[in-house]
Amino acid sequence: VGELIFIGLGLHDGTDISLKGLNAIKKSNDVFAEFYTAKLTGTDMKTLEKVLGTSIWVLTRKEVEEGTIVLEAAQKGRVAFLCAGDPMFATTHVDLMLRARHNSIRTVIIHGPSISTSAPSLLGLQHYKFGRTVTVVFPKENYAPESYYDQVAENMKAGLHTLVLLDIDADHDRLMTANEAMKLLEDIEKRNKMGVIKDDTIICVVGRAGSDDPTVRAGYFKDMKKEDFGPPHHSIVIPGKLHFMEAEALVGLAGAPKKIIDMAK
Amino acid sequence: VGELIFIGLGLHDGTDISLKGLNAIKKSNDVFAEFYTAKLTGTDMKTLEKVLGTSIWVLTRKEVEEGTIVLEAAQKGRVAFLCAGDPMFATTHVDLMLRARHNSIRTVIIHGPSISTSAPSLLGLQHYKFGRTVTVVFPKENYAPESYYDQVAENMKAGLHTLVLLDIDADHDRLMTANEAMKLLEDIEKRNKMGVIKDDTIICVVGRAGSDDPTVRAGYFKDMKKEDFGPPHHSIVIPGKLHFMEAEALVGLAGAPKKIIDMAK
């Protein structure tokens, strides 16, 4: 009987892989990966194969969605399926897992660090105070959703922080920067005027989480939108009501203006 | 100059530690850990020390809160500070990090898998559809907060899922079980009657996330409250509005009644 093991490589460069994940790769007959739903920006395939001690077959979007290659291999032996972050963030992986189960293939998930906990951690913000996570997407000619703006507004109203993930355009190998996302939010603000993004709104940016030199910044929107956060991967956090301790963390860890500590008191 | 490296050991037994974390431990002069804010239920200290290849000084709550031992060691050399999950979940770790910075100690965070992404992943639920996370706490004589109930209600109203974390009573080495938490929620429901917990409410339980045999279950409250989920660690997810694909996942991965797929259509 076959086995399909989903392994999260975590953030940045693949060295976030767990000891358990490394052992599973060693015991696998085939090692696949997909990097179109999320990318590791701090490595290349050659380095990653060296770090993980295995050769890797990188699947295209079509191959993952069809699933045939992976499922056929997993019916014959033990197969590792690698991806960035935690392995079940993408619906297409859940779909693949369900299809494996329907084919009587045993499935295992080996977790990895995810941006959804790492970004709050780097900023020193309390995890339980986050509302719904949103994604700012690249606007396309016939598809420019703005629901993420409304969802940030909802969270703010409830005093909750929002993790704002940024789109990946896999076809053009392009990751949205925090500055691009701020521009999109500002444009929607100009039309909708719900007060989500004002000059004095505190905006936090985390860049290259999981690397040795992550960018961890917080400041007023008017200043942050002009700042250079280095190469992506970037994420944004728009804080809701800050606890005193969180304000201290944003000042101490992310260089936020000291004034926010008094405001949180 | 000293260095303080916070390392997340992830879930269950410490084998979730990352390659990066293992390398950092090797280079550290002292290795501390705390297990009162979160526990690894699938291992013991002797096994953990063997897995990590180091001896570990486990700190008491008082020693972590005072911070003196850790900060003095980190002023002299490279110090690893281990904990379950992701390292910045507990406020007291953020506090320790800020104090290290004030003492010109370099700080590093090495992330680990967290229950807040692992539980949704195991159930195949979409991460971005989760609202605020809540914790059900052991009621004490003079302190029996019920705000977690209201917060589940808020999330439900917005169609969002709720991750319900369960309390740890470190003094008595006791972890709340899913059944205990369901009983507490049911008791509050009887008084507040907001319809958060009804007989036919879908409840999901994840047990021992990160282990080789995690419990992944979903079903009606009336059935789930009688079920045995094995030894803790347990977490609960109370789903909001289910997408068709999520309903399929709860049926396929967690044994939920097939009826919920039709309801999600």
Interface residues (C-beta under 8 A of the other chain):
Chain A: G8 G10 L11 T15 D16 I17 S18 L19 K20 L22 N23 V51 D86 P87 M88 F89 T91 V94 D95 M97 L98 R101 H102 V108 I109 H111 G112 P113 S114 S116 T117 S118 P120 S121 L122 G124 Q126 H127 Y128 K129 F130 G131 R132 T133 V134 T135 E154 A158 L160 L165 A209 G210 D212 M245 E248 A249 G252 L253
Chain B: G8 G10 L11 T15 D16 I17 S18 L19 K20 L22 N23 V51 D86 P87 M88 F89 T91 V94 D95 M97 L98 R101 H102 V108 I109 H111 G112 P113 S114 S116 T117 S118 P120 S121 L122 G124 Q126 H127 Y128 K129 F130 G131 R132 T133 V134 T135 E154 A158 L160 L165 A209 G210 D212 M245 E248 A249 G252 L253
